Amino acid sequence: MEISGARIWITGASSGIGAALARELADRGARVAVSARNEQRLGEVAAGRMTVVPVDVTDRAATVAAGAAVRAALGGLDVAVLNAGTWSRFHVEPWNSQAFADHLQTNVMGTVHSLEAVVPAMLAQGSGRIVGMASVAGYRGLPGSEAYGAGKAALLNLFEALRGSLGVRGVVVQTVSPGFVRTPMTDRNRFPMPFMVEPEEAARAIADGIARDKAEMVFPAPMMLAMKVARLVPVRAWTALTATLARRGLHGGPSRRAG
Ligand SMILES: NC(=O)c1ccc[n+]([C@@H]2O[C@H](COP(=O)([O-])OP(=O)(O)OC[C@H]3O[C@@H](n4cnc5c(N)ncnc54)[C@H](OP(=O)(O)O)[C@@H]3O)[C@@H](O)[C@H]2O)c1
């Protein structure tokens, strides 16, 4: 698709990947609207050249209203990048169902609310594009990622299903699955993060993927290769690997609670 002139809404654009992507798409000539909860940071990202629509995506009604506000401000909508998300490591002891629910409420239901905010209008106009932010963390179960990974696996499945159901109605669905990107989300981590890339590099990969109509964007290449192979590893071997990680406290073990 042609990015120059496209009307694009990005959620989770007050920092990290979303902020870098907003700048990248604006640099490429798109008309961009940015959303997240922190209005001040959104204003800094927008720098007077984007529309700012603050919203908490866990609030269904507010998110639907934000979608309408974006359409009104931009005179319609061509692309919605559903990127808002959160991560913190899950601990199995003490078990914390609320922490699990909080992940799903932001990462899964926040995306579902955002879809409600854009899909009806896109179906009515018979065109549009959803760019959904998942993660390679959704590919396989990893200790410490019980809540985050389960939500991202749900999103991978959701976007794949929508690629069929919305695709036949003229709405393109693209899935983004990054490896590690240096953002406030990963700055807190105290475990090894191989093949880490800067948010600007992630933004370029996503913008290129949008322009080239890629169904799936997985980057960087070494992480794509590693995680595609990981998907093929038999359950017994994966169990042995994740047990080693858990024992060493690299992901979910008890010895590194602070990360
Ligand atoms: N960094 C990585 O290594 C990595 C890898 C794979 C996938 N991802 C995914 O990429 C996306 C962006 O993450 P990031 O790494 O760029 O982290 P980040 O810098 O922490 O950005 C997260 C964004 O989501 C927003 N957000 C969080 N909760 C929200 C809510 N309830 N309502 C509205 N906005 C909300 C945050 O803004 P406010 O706090 O202002 O609301 C922020 O703009 C996430 O979906 C993440 O899962 C990241």
The ligand as a Gaussian input file, in Angstrom:
#p B3LYP/6-31G(d) Opt

LIG

0 1
 N        9.913000      -4.408000      23.336000
 C        9.873000      -5.672000      22.934000
 O       10.881000      -6.392000      23.018000
 C        8.614000      -6.224000      22.329000
 C        8.692000      -7.468000      21.686000
 C        7.548000      -8.008000      21.123000
 C        6.361000      -7.323000      21.185000
 N        6.297000      -6.127000      21.815000
 C        5.012000      -5.447000      21.870000
 O        5.134000      -4.142000      21.324000
 C        4.126000      -3.303000      21.894000
 C        4.760000      -1.998000      22.342000
 O        5.670000      -2.304000      23.395000
 P        7.023000      -1.496000      23.645000
 O        8.095000      -2.486000      23.737000
 O        7.121000      -0.373000      22.706000
 O        6.776000      -0.999000      25.157000
 P        6.445000       0.425000      25.784000
 O        7.463000       1.411000      25.401000
 O        6.198000       0.138000      27.224000
 O        5.074000       0.825000      25.065000
 C        3.827000       0.337000      25.452000
 C        2.801000       1.339000      24.977000
 O        1.491000       0.845000      25.296000
 C        0.797000       1.891000      25.991000
 N       -0.183000       1.302000      26.876000
 C        0.032000       0.423000      27.885000
 N       -1.127000       0.152000      28.513000
 C       -2.082000       0.891000      27.882000
 C       -3.471000       1.073000      28.089000
 N       -4.135000       0.426000      29.065000
 N       -4.149000       1.895000      27.260000
 C       -3.507000       2.559000      26.263000
 N       -2.186000       2.443000      26.030000
 C       -1.493000       1.612000      26.841000
 C        1.875000       2.672000      26.710000
 O        1.505000       4.026000      26.951000
 P        0.854000       4.623000      28.290000
 O        1.601000       4.067000      29.448000
 O        1.026000       6.117000      28.072000
 O       -0.584000       4.226000      28.257000
 C        2.965000       2.691000      25.651000
 O        2.717000       3.723000      24.704000
 C        3.478000      -4.106000      23.016000
 O        2.257000      -4.665000      22.561000
 C        4.492000      -5.218000      23.275000
 O        3.899000      -6.381000      23.819000
 C        7.405000      -5.551000      22.387000

